[in-house]
């Protein structure tokens, strides 16, 4: 009799566990699906350096002798490392949360794809809120600038506005969510642009 009772108890526990799992699974699916209703835009770009030289020094003409040596050496060697932090605003206008556990990205400079990668950080965008998602990017622009000439480097450096954005930068992202043990990606890549007006 005790064995029968124990069997029923275990069976009941499995049913409740299955219900909890299905509830959690449904919540995760709903959360990633709600990304479709979110607005994505580029807030700004910070900490930009070219060949180890701060972009502000380049645009202001406040270059040290060391900075000049770095830039000339980078251009001559056709290795022009670029690093910067892009901040993406994700606005959730709905009354349900949206989430992502990973994000693939593609960076374009002046219309040419120059780098791609993935971020595995988890972000939850609560209802009726905006969350800023940071994305650190590092790539080499040597091939791009060597084919288009030194003017391309100058134009890129001078393209940044006071709000930290540039018409030369293009970004596409594809967020995804882990549902159970499966990675569920967004249906397509989202083009990230600077939103006009207040961020």
Secondary structure, DSSP 8 states (H G I E B T S, - for coil): -HHHHHHHHHHHHHHHHHHHHHHHHHHHHHHHHGGGG-EEEEEEEEEEEETTEEHHHHHHT---HHHHHHHHHHHHHT--EEEEEEEEEEEE-SSS-EEESEEEEEEEETTEEEEEEEE---EEE-TTEEEEEEEEEEEE-HHHHHHH-HHHHHHHHHTB-TTS-BTTEEEEEEEEEEETTEEEE-SS-EEE-B-SS--
